[in-house]
């Protein structure tokens, strides 16, 4: 459980920073979805109950902080986690470059 706190903390901190500071950036620069990248990394590292719960928690926090439709980001982050986990189980991602390519995909 301790190893799950570092990516969860990174996702929560980025979510707070993105929510507060994205209004000050020029509109021509789209903000990166670091929470989505953290969820994809959960798909490579954690099993379904732990990683899926963390992905759902980050999605709920993103819904609460963004003020959008409640549950939309939670559902989408959980679906992305499940898809990433199923792809990671079917294919063997041994090196860092293949994991980075999966994040870009």
C-alpha beads as a LAMMPS data file, in Angstrom:
LAMMPS data file: protein, C-alpha beads

105 atoms
104 bonds

1 atom types
1 bond types

-500.0 500.0 xlo xhi
-500.0 500.0 ylo yhi
-500.0 500.0 zlo zhi

Masses

1 110.0

Atoms # bond

1 1 1 0.000 0.000 0.000
2 1 1 2.915 2.323 0.673
3 1 1 4.135 2.030 -2.913
4 1 1 0.717 3.208 -4.099
5 1 1 0.929 6.433 -2.106
6 1 1 3.728 7.945 -4.225
7 1 1 1.866 7.881 -7.586
8 1 1 -1.402 8.727 -5.846
9 1 1 0.265 11.693 -4.166
10 1 1 1.766 12.799 -7.467
11 1 1 -1.632 12.580 -9.139
12 1 1 -3.376 14.507 -6.371
13 1 1 -0.691 17.211 -6.264
14 1 1 -0.781 17.631 -10.042
15 1 1 -4.561 17.729 -9.967
16 1 1 -4.519 20.518 -7.398
17 1 1 -1.822 22.453 -9.280
18 1 1 -3.642 22.014 -12.594
19 1 1 -6.946 23.138 -11.120
20 1 1 -5.448 26.265 -9.567
21 1 1 -2.950 27.338 -12.241
22 1 1 -4.501 26.348 -15.573
23 1 1 -6.628 29.496 -15.608
24 1 1 -3.487 31.612 -15.802
25 1 1 -1.978 29.859 -18.830
26 1 1 -2.661 31.177 -22.323
27 1 1 -5.483 29.316 -24.018
28 1 1 -3.310 28.210 -26.930
29 1 1 -1.438 25.757 -24.697
30 1 1 -3.637 22.788 -23.822
31 1 1 -2.940 21.435 -20.348
32 1 1 -1.526 17.910 -20.220
33 1 1 -3.618 15.294 -18.462
34 1 1 -1.032 14.044 -15.981
35 1 1 -3.744 12.210 -14.049
36 1 1 -4.374 10.090 -17.139
37 1 1 -0.662 9.295 -17.391
38 1 1 -0.629 8.307 -13.710
39 1 1 -3.651 6.044 -14.301
40 1 1 -1.886 4.375 -17.250
41 1 1 1.151 3.797 -15.031
42 1 1 -1.183 2.234 -12.450
43 1 1 -2.272 -0.169 -15.197
44 1 1 1.311 -1.361 -15.620
45 1 1 2.114 -1.671 -11.931
46 1 1 -0.964 -2.643 -9.914
47 1 1 -3.675 -5.284 -9.995
48 1 1 -7.360 -4.545 -10.457
49 1 1 -8.597 -3.901 -6.907
50 1 1 -5.785 -1.569 -5.838
51 1 1 -5.060 0.165 -9.139
52 1 1 -8.698 0.375 -10.145
53 1 1 -9.590 1.902 -6.797
54 1 1 -6.794 4.444 -7.077
55 1 1 -7.836 5.325 -10.639
56 1 1 -11.443 5.740 -9.504
57 1 1 -10.329 7.904 -6.567
58 1 1 -8.284 10.191 -8.820
59 1 1 -11.231 10.425 -11.223
60 1 1 -13.616 11.387 -8.424
61 1 1 -11.145 14.015 -7.196
62 1 1 -10.882 15.363 -10.728
63 1 1 -14.681 15.530 -10.952
64 1 1 -14.950 17.357 -7.639
65 1 1 -12.224 19.881 -8.424
66 1 1 -13.287 20.574 -12.010
67 1 1 -16.964 21.083 -11.264
68 1 1 -18.091 18.953 -14.196
69 1 1 -20.500 16.071 -14.392
70 1 1 -20.002 13.922 -11.303
71 1 1 -18.661 10.478 -12.140
72 1 1 -17.621 11.170 -15.729
73 1 1 -13.875 11.349 -15.067
74 1 1 -14.127 8.595 -12.466
75 1 1 -15.692 6.238 -14.995
76 1 1 -13.315 7.194 -17.795
77 1 1 -10.190 6.835 -15.617
78 1 1 -11.367 3.425 -14.406
79 1 1 -12.053 2.280 -17.983
80 1 1 -8.611 3.507 -19.086
81 1 1 -7.055 1.576 -16.202
82 1 1 -8.882 -1.639 -17.127
83 1 1 -7.956 -1.288 -20.810
84 1 1 -4.316 -0.580 -19.969
85 1 1 -4.213 -3.513 -17.564
86 1 1 -5.693 -5.884 -20.138
87 1 1 -3.256 -4.698 -22.835
88 1 1 -0.328 -5.022 -20.425
89 1 1 -1.361 -8.608 -19.596
90 1 1 -1.744 -9.625 -23.242
91 1 1 1.499 -8.061 -24.443
92 1 1 4.839 -8.069 -22.720
93 1 1 6.120 -4.558 -22.017
94 1 1 9.609 -5.181 -20.705
95 1 1 11.435 -1.942 -21.368
96 1 1 10.702 1.680 -20.654
97 1 1 10.351 2.683 -24.310
98 1 1 7.409 0.344 -24.883
99 1 1 5.678 1.711 -21.775
100 1 1 6.213 5.281 -22.980
101 1 1 4.778 4.311 -26.372
102 1 1 1.704 2.913 -24.608
103 1 1 1.251 6.203 -22.754
104 1 1 1.438 8.138 -26.036
105 1 1 -1.022 5.702 -27.627

Bonds

1 1 1 2
2 1 2 3
3 1 3 4
4 1 4 5
5 1 5 6
6 1 6 7
7 1 7 8
8 1 8 9
9 1 9 10
10 1 10 11
11 1 11 12
12 1 12 13
13 1 13 14
14 1 14 15
15 1 15 16
16 1 16 17
17 1 17 18
18 1 18 19
19 1 19 20
20 1 20 21
21 1 21 22
22 1 22 23
23 1 23 24
24 1 24 25
25 1 25 26
26 1 26 27
27 1 27 28
28 1 28 29
29 1 29 30
30 1 30 31
31 1 31 32
32 1 32 33
33 1 33 34
34 1 34 35
35 1 35 36
36 1 36 37
37 1 37 38
38 1 38 39
39 1 39 40
40 1 40 41
41 1 41 42
42 1 42 43
43 1 43 44
44 1 44 45
45 1 45 46
46 1 46 47
47 1 47 48
48 1 48 49
49 1 49 50
50 1 50 51
51 1 51 52
52 1 52 53
53 1 53 54
54 1 54 55
55 1 55 56
56 1 56 57
57 1 57 58
58 1 58 59
59 1 59 60
60 1 60 61
61 1 61 62
62 1 62 63
63 1 63 64
64 1 64 65
65 1 65 66
66 1 66 67
67 1 67 68
68 1 68 69
69 1 69 70
70 1 70 71
71 1 71 72
72 1 72 73
73 1 73 74
74 1 74 75
75 1 75 76
76 1 76 77
77 1 77 78
78 1 78 79
79 1 79 80
80 1 80 81
81 1 81 82
82 1 82 83
83 1 83 84
84 1 84 85
85 1 85 86
86 1 86 87
87 1 87 88
88 1 88 89
89 1 89 90
90 1 90 91
91 1 91 92
92 1 92 93
93 1 93 94
94 1 94 95
95 1 95 96
96 1 96 97
97 1 97 98
98 1 98 99
99 1 99 100
100 1 100 101
101 1 101 102
102 1 102 103
103 1 103 104
104 1 104 105
